[in-house]
Amino acid sequence: MQSQATPVLRAAAQPRRVAQDRPWAWLAAGWNDLWASPAISLTHGAALTLAGWALALLAQRLQTLWLVLPLSAGFFLVAPLLAAGLYEVSRRREAGLETNWAEAMQGFRRHGGQLAFMGVALLLLHLFWVQLAGLIFALCFGPGFAPPLETLPLAMLRAEKLLPFLLVGTGSGFLLAALAFGISALAIPMLVERDISTPEAIIASWHGVMLNWRAMALWAGLIVLFTGLAMVPLFLGLAIALPLIGHATWHACRDIYPPE
């Protein structure tokens, strides 16, 4: 049974059109949310940073360092699901409520089954991308292409099919990332707050993104820029960038799908 402090809403019938420059306002609101609950927000960011290190270490141990980029891209397909606690912090702060750790975890538990369903969909998309990346790599460089890790970058630069690999890999990655962004950018915050099913949330997210494609294209570009810069110093910047993006995503959803 829901308390008055945590109302359950139905999804709005139609998304609202927003200005193209609204992502900057979402970032400003997200920044305020981050520092309103820094312990919870930065711990989420630190956990995702550790996950980035684990992926890089795994790829190195398996001598598949070339997989770091597709694994990282796939990781960011699933990462929005892990931000449910951040969405709950922003939701409660909007309602004028303080948030402790137990309350933040309600973001995962309130509609856990639907969030799990969404997670499975994103995980399957992630696994498909990793398999596709491996297939593209094998087709371009051959199954016997396995130089030592220390010479891998130079060997790839000397390969005749480097350009097709980059074009096909980047193009397919972009299409999958656009698909994932369209179905999840607004869906997961909606599942945290609203009493709807995963298919309903996915359809609502897609409609909201398509209606506001200019603003959402800017938002996607800012996400790529911030996460890319944050990954440069050994993934350390992700500890701040990811919670900032998580909180801002909540405000993006509220802007496009305000409560009725």
Buried (B, 14 or more C-beta within 10 A) or exposed (E): EEEEEBEEBEBBEEBEEBEEEBBEBBBEBBBEBBEBBEEBBBBBBBEBBEBBEEBBEEBEEEEBBBBBBBBBBBBBBBBBBBBBBBBBBBBBBBEEEEBEEEBBBBBBEBBBEBBEBBBEBBBEBBEEBBEBBBEBBEEBBEEEBEBEEEEBEEBBEEBEBBEEBEEBBEEBBEEBBEEBBBBBBBBBBBBBBBBBBBEBBBBBBBBBBEBBEEBBBBBBEBBBEBBEEBBEEEBBBBBBBBBBBBBBBBBBBBBBBEEE
